[in-house]
């Protein structure tokens, strides 16, 4: 069982790396009053199942407006 999803046979999970957030990105988000950091990944892989940590489509964080 994963996150309260009864009956699922998936056990994958995406671990989003925080280590790719640079000090410069933190400064930009902190200094821009209406900025947050965002990362966008594909949620599924070729077999139609949930993405897992080793198959992330991106590890690139970026500042965006709220």
C-alpha positions as a printed NumPy array, in Angstrom:
array([[  0.   ,   0.   ,   0.   ],
       [  1.284,   3.432,  -0.893],
       [ -0.109,   6.72 ,   0.426],
       [ -3.351,   5.099,   1.395],
       [ -4.048,   3.71 ,  -2.069],
       [ -5.589,   0.33 ,  -1.349],
       [ -5.403,  -2.334,  -4.032],
       [ -2.614,  -0.764,  -6.089],
       [  0.191,  -2.954,  -7.372],
       [  2.585,  -0.042,  -7.927],
       [  5.4  ,   0.521,  -5.488],
       [  7.309,   3.193,  -7.381],
       [  7.784,   6.721,  -6.177],
       [  9.521,   9.789,  -7.522],
       [ 12.055,  11.31 ,  -5.185],
       [ 12.641,  14.865,  -6.33 ],
       [ 16.244,  15.914,  -5.646],
       [ 16.619,  19.063,  -3.588],
       [ 20.391,  18.948,  -4.097],
       [ 19.994,  20.543,  -7.54 ],
       [ 18.633,  23.752,  -5.986],
       [ 21.558,  26.159,  -6.156],
       [ 22.3  ,  29.052,  -3.8  ],
       [ 21.608,  31.401,  -6.733],
       [ 18.101,  29.938,  -7.192],
       [ 17.425,  30.319,  -3.475],
       [ 18.534,  33.967,  -3.63 ],
       [ 16.309,  34.65 ,  -6.644],
       [ 13.27 ,  33.091,  -4.976],
       [ 13.95 ,  34.86 ,  -1.692],
       [ 14.581,  38.266,  -3.267],
       [ 11.615,  38.114,  -5.646],
       [  8.585,  38.579,  -3.425],
       [  6.258,  36.738,  -5.789],
       [  8.649,  33.974,  -6.899],
       [  8.721,  30.316,  -5.916],
       [ 10.914,  27.443,  -7.094],
       [  9.305,  24.91 ,  -9.404],
       [ 10.331,  21.651, -11.013],
       [  8.302,  19.891, -13.693],
       [  8.58 ,  16.161, -14.357],
       [  6.719,  13.575, -16.399],
       [  4.478,  11.602, -14.048],
       [  4.354,   8.346, -16.   ],
       [  6.866,   6.198, -17.862],
       [  6.643,   4.004, -20.968],
       [  4.722,   1.187, -19.297],
       [  2.046,   3.641, -18.147],
       [  3.024,   3.367, -14.507],
       [  4.222,   6.081, -12.168],
       [  7.688,   7.49 , -12.674],
       [ 10.392,   6.341, -10.29 ],
       [ 13.351,   8.292,  -8.967],
       [ 15.926,   6.907, -11.397],
       [ 13.841,   7.887, -14.441],
       [ 13.09 ,  11.547, -13.779],
       [ 12.71 ,  13.63 , -16.927],
       [ 14.199,  16.695, -15.237],
       [ 16.077,  17.759, -12.143],
       [ 16.088,  21.425, -13.139],
       [ 14.476,  23.831, -10.7  ],
       [ 13.461,  27.304, -11.865],
       [ 11.996,  30.414, -10.302],
       [  8.411,  31.158, -11.385],
       [  5.743,  33.651, -10.412],
       [  3.181,  32.461,  -7.859]])
